Amino acid sequence: MVSEQRTADVSFESLLRIFTVPEGPDSTLTQIEEKLSRNLNKFLREHIVAEEKPLREIEKDFSNAAIPEQPEFVSDHTQHLLDNLVSHSVHTSAPSFIGHMTSALPYFLMPLSKIMIALNQNLVKIETSKAFTPLERQVLGMLHRLIYAQQDGFYDKWMHSANHSLGAFCSGGTIANITALWVARNNALRARNGFKGVEKEGLFQAMKHYGYDGLAILVSERGHYSLKKAADVLGIGQQSLVAVKTNSDNRICPDDLLAQIKSLKAKNIKPFAVVGVAGTTETGSIDPLRDIAKICQQEECHFHVDAAWGGATLMSNNYRHLLNGIELADSVTIDAHKQLYIPMGAGMVLFKDPSSMKSIEHHAQYILRKGSKDLGSHTLEGSRSGMAMLVYAAMHIISRPGYELLIDQSIEKARYFAELIEQQADFELVSHPELCLLTYRYLPEHIKHALEIANADQRAELNGLLNEWTKFIQKRQRENGRSFVSRTRLTPAHWDRLHTIVFRVVLANPLTTCDILQNILQEQRDIAQQAPKLTQKIEALAQQICAK
Amino acid sequence: MVSEQRTADVSFESLLRIFTVPEGPDSTLTQIEEKLSRNLNKFLREHIVAEEKPLREIEKDFSNAAIPEQPEFVSDHTQHLLDNLVSHSVHTSAPSFIGHMTSALPYFLMPLSKIMIALNQNLVKIETSKAFTPLERQVLGMLHRLIYAQQDGFYDKWMHSANHSLGAFCSGGTIANITALWVARNNALRARNGFKGVEKEGLFQAMKHYGYDGLAILVSERGHYSLKKAADVLGIGQQSLVAVKTNSDNRICPDDLLAQIKSLKAKNIKPFAVVGVAGTTETGSIDPLRDIAKICQQEECHFHVDAAWGGATLMSNNYRHLLNGIELADSVTIDAHKQLYIPMGAGMVLFKDPSSMKSIEHHAQYILRKGSKDLGSHTLEGSRSGMAMLVYAAMHIISRPGYELLIDQSIEKARYFAELIEQQADFELVSHPELCLLTYRYLPEHIKHALEIANADQRAELNGLLNEWTKFIQKRQRENGRSFVSRTRLTPAHWDRLHTIVFRVVLANPLTTCDILQNILQEQRDIAQQAPKLTQKIEALAQQICAK
C-alpha cells in the first residue's frame, strides 16, 4: 500500500492513499481482509490451545528495537502477522481452554467491532463522540438497574443528568475497583470546617485534620490483587488492606470482619471501606453480601462489591439470588469482558447514589466544562474508545434471557465437572463451584489416605511434593497445547490450611462439552506418570507414613 | 441470529450458534459485515462533521434502562445501530474536523483490528497472550529507543527481561501520566531504616518517617488536567500540583521553576517530580526540556515528560530537535492513538531506567508469579487487550520515514494556516504553531485597534464581549456540522493576561487541504454576523473607546 516497490521511497501521495477510503469490493484492502477473515476463522476452528513453541524462541521474532526504515506492503505484513503472531497466540476461545476468565466471543461482535474501530470516537467528551455519549450512559443505566432495580423515574432523572453519574465505563475491573475506592476515600475525607477535602489538600493534611492514625480497607483474604494495587496507588498503603478470615467455603467471616473493624477503630484507624467479593478470582466464591452490608451501615463504611466476575449472574433469574445483598452496596464493579462475553477492555463501576462521584469530579477549559455532559469529568481515564457500544449491542442481540441461559449452563457445567471429579479415585475436588469456577488436584486414593493419617511434619512434606506434582502436570499440559487449566495456591481448612497448589478451572465457554472435561482429566492422569522421580518420592513417603 | 422469529424464545442451540465460527462466504454474518463495511465507507466519505441533531433529541433514543427481554436479529440490530448511532456520531476523520487530537486512521488498521478482536488476548499474563507479550515488549522497546537511543546491547539485555520493564502499555495518556508519577512517588518515599516504603505503609506514615511537611509536583500552568487527577488519586492533593509560570510562548520559565522548588524546600515540602510538557494540549507548546532536566538533576526530582501529543515528533529527523532534552527524562508519556494514528486506547509510558518500575511491582498466586514475564506485574491496569499489535503493524507498514512525512506535513500545514490567519484583516493569531496546533480568534482590525488603545476597564469589558463572540461562532459552527474547531481559554501576555477565549485547531489529518482551511475562516466570518445584538454591543463599545 505504502510504496510501489518494497525498496521504493515513501511518498506523501502513497501516504495519503492509506488514509483514503478504499473504493469498491475488489480493492487490495478488501482482498486482504477476506484472506485475513478466512485465516482467522480457520485458526479459531482449530480446537487446540497453543502451538508448542517456547517463549524464548518466540522472543527472537520480536527482538529488534529499531523502528523500520523501510515500509512494508500491507499484504506482506499481514502474512508476517499470521505467521509470527496469530499462530503463536493463545486460543482463548478454544473449548478446551478452561483455565482463565478470558473465553469465547459471540461472532456477531467481530463485524460490529468495525463500527467502533472505524468511527474512532473518543468518549471523553461529546465533541468527539456525540451519540456514543448517551449510549454509554444508557449502558451504565442498564447495569445500574440490573443491580439496584430503581424505578423508571430514577433513570429518567439521573441517567442523562449533566451533573450526575451512575458510574464509569473503564478499561477493566482494576480501574473500576480503584475508582470505587478513590470515591470512597474522598468521601470519607471530605471538606469540612475549613479543610478543603483530601482531593485538594492530600492525605497527609487530611489525616491531620481528621485526627486518624491510619486508614483501612477490609476485604477477605481471597480478594483480588488489584485491591492491593489500589491501596498502594491511593496512598493508603498495602498494609492497610486488612485481610479478613474466610470460612471453609472461601467466604468472608462476618464475625471476623466486625471484630477487625472494632479493633481498628480502637487503634484510631478509620476503616473507610469494605470490599465484598462476588465471585473470587480463584474459586468463584461469593461473600455473604447482606451481612457485610449490615456491618458497613452500622460502622459507617463504604461498601464496595467486586463483582467483576460474578456480576453477570444477575442476568439469571434462576441464580441471581446468589448475589443477594448486592443491591445494598454503595458501589459495584462488573466486567463486561468476562461473563458478558465482550472483547477485552470493558469494565464498569456503578454507584448506588448518582451524587457519589462528585468527590472525584474534574474540569478543564477546552473540554469537561462545568455543566457539560462530557463523560470524562467522572472517569479515572481520559481518552476512551466507544467500547460501550459492544455491550449495548450484545444486550440487544443476546437479551437478558439469552444471558440467563449462558450463565445457567456455565454453573450447571461446573456442577457436572465437580461431580465427575468426585467420582474419580485419583482426583480431589478442593473447592466446590458456587459459580462456574472450581479447583481440584491429582491425588490418588492411597496417597490421600497417607495424607490423612500423617503427622503434621509428614503431612507438610507430602503436601509439598503433591504441590510439585500439580505444578508439573499443569505446566506440561499447557505445553502440550491441547487443553489448558490454570493453577493457584489455596489454604484448604480440610488440610490444616497448608499451602496447597490446585488446578483452577473456569467453565464459561458454552462450547466446552462433557467429553472435553473427561479428556482433560485423562490427560492429567497420563501426565502424572511422566515425572517418575517425583512419583517415586511421593509413593515412598506415602508408604513410609502408612507403614507406621 | 439468536432466534428464528423475532418473538421466538431463546434456545440454547441458537446461543451455541452465535459462538460458532460462521461457515463460508455466504453466511448471514458475512453478508451483514459487507453491508456494514459499505455503509461505514459511505459514512467516512461524507465530508461533514456531524448531523444537526441536538443531544437532547438523541438522548431519547438511549433512554431505556431496562435490559431487553427479547433478542434481536443481528441484521435488525445492525440497521438500528446505523440509523441511531453511526449517523449521529462525530466524523472525527473528516478533513474539516480540525478541533481535537482525534483524527483520521490509516485504512489498513480496520482489517488488522480484526486480529485483535477475534483473538481476544489478555495481555495481563502470558497464559492468555503468548506471542502478544514479546510483541508488546518490542513495541515498548521501539518507543524507548526512539526517545533514549540506547545501544542494541541495552535492548538485548532488558527488553525481554522478566524482572525489568522499559515501560507500560496502557489505555491512554492519563493512565500513563498517573503511572509515571506513581513510580516517582514510590521511589521518592522508598523503604529505608525500618520504614517499609510508601507502597506498603502509605503516605501518612511515609511523611512522618521522612519528616516532610508536604509533597509537590511542578508543572507549567499549561499542563494537562490529567496531572491534577493524578495528584488527587495518588493522595498528594491537587493543591500540591504547583503551577509554574510560562512565557509568552506558553513554555515553562526555568527561573520560576527553580525559584518555586527552592521556596518549597524552604517550607520543608519535597518537590519529588517535575513534569515537562512536550506539546501542550491547548497550544502544542514544548517546554525547554534540557533546562528542566538540569534543574531536576541538581534538585533531585524525578523528571517526567508528558509527550502524549508531541512524542511522535521524534519520528521526524527534521523536527525531532524540537524535543531536545527529552532523552534526559526519567519517564515519558506518548499516546499512540494521537500522532501515531492508532485507534483509541493506546497510551504508553517509558522509563529510562529498566529498574524504575520495581517500586510498583506486584504479584499474585495464579498469575504474575515472581520471575514470570507477565506484563501485568508492572501495569496499573489488569486485563488489557492486544492493542500493541496495531502499533507494531503501523510501525512496519508506515515505517519511520512515513511517519516523518506525516509529522512534517502537519507542522507545515499549521505554519501555512498561521500565515493565512495573519494575512486576514479580521482574525488574530493568538498562539503560533510549534507543532501542528495553533489558536486564534475573530477580531476585526478596528476592534483590535480599540482593544489596544482602551484603558484597563474598557479592555476587560471589550475582551469579555469578544469572548462571547468566539464562543458563539464556535458553537454555531459545530452545530452547522460542516467543520469543527474547538475552543479554549488562554491568558495571552500581549493582552495583559486577560482570560481570552480562542479557537483551537489541531492539524493532524493529512487529508485537510488549504482550501478547507480557507473555507473554515470564511464560515467563521459569516457566522460572526449572525449575532446582531452582540455585534452591535461590540461595535458600540469600540466606537466609544476610539472616540476618546
Interface residues (C-beta under 8 A of the other chain):
Chain A: M1 V2 D9 V10 S11 F12 L15 L16 I18 F19 T20 V21 P22 P25 L29 I32 E33 E34 L36 S37 L40 N41 F43 L44 R45 A50 L55 I58 E59 D61 F62 S63 N64 A65 A66 I67 P68 E69 Q70 P71 E72 F73 V74 H77 T78 H80 L81 N84 L85 V86 H88 S89 V90 T92 S93 G99 H100 T102 A104 L105 P106 Y107 F108 L109 M110 P111 L112 S113 K114 I115 I117 A118 L119 N120 Q121 N122 K125 I126 E127 T128 S129 K130 A131 F132 T133 P134 L135 R137 Q138 G141 M142 H144 R145 L146 D152 Y155 D156 M159 H160 S171 G172 G173 T174 I175 I178 W182 N186 K196 V198 E199 K200 E201 G202 L203 F204 Q205 M207 G214 L215 Y225 S226 K228 K229 A231 D232 V233 L234 G235 I236 G237 Q238 Q239 S240 T281 E282 M315 D335 H337 P343 M344 G345 G347 I360 H362 H363 A364 Q365 Y366 I367 L368 K373 L380 E381 G382 S383 R384 S385 G386 M389 A393 M395 H396 I397 I398 S399 R400 P401 G402 L405 L406 Q409 R478 F484 S486 R487 T488 R489 R504 N509 P510 L511
Chain B: M1 V2 D9 V10 S11 F12 L15 L16 I18 F19 T20 V21 P22 P25 L29 T30 I32 E33 E34 L36 S37 L40 N41 F43 L44 R45 A50 L55 I58 E59 D61 F62 S63 N64 A65 A66 I67 P68 E69 Q70 P71 E72 F73 V74 H77 T78 H80 L81 N84 L85 V86 H88 S89 V90 T92 S93 G99 H100 T102 A104 L105 P106 Y107 F108 L109 M110 P111 L112 S113 K114 I115 I117 A118 L119 N120 Q121 N122 K125 I126 E127 T128 S129 K130 A131 F132 T133 P134 L135 R137 Q138 G141 M142 H144 R145 L146 D152 Y155 D156 M159 H160 S171 G172 G173 T174 I175 I178 W182 N186 K196 V198 E199 K200 E201 G202 L203 F204 Q205 M207 G214 L215 Y225 S226 K228 K229 A231 D232 V233 L234 G235 I236 G237 Q238 Q239 S240 T281 E282 M315 D335 H337 P343 M344 G345 G347 I360 H362 H363 A364 Q365 Y366 I367 L368 K373 L380 E381 G382 S383 R384 S385 G386 M389 A393 M395 H396 I397 I398 S399 R400 P401 G402 L405 L406 Q409 R478 F484 S486 R487 T488 R489 R504 N509 P510 L511
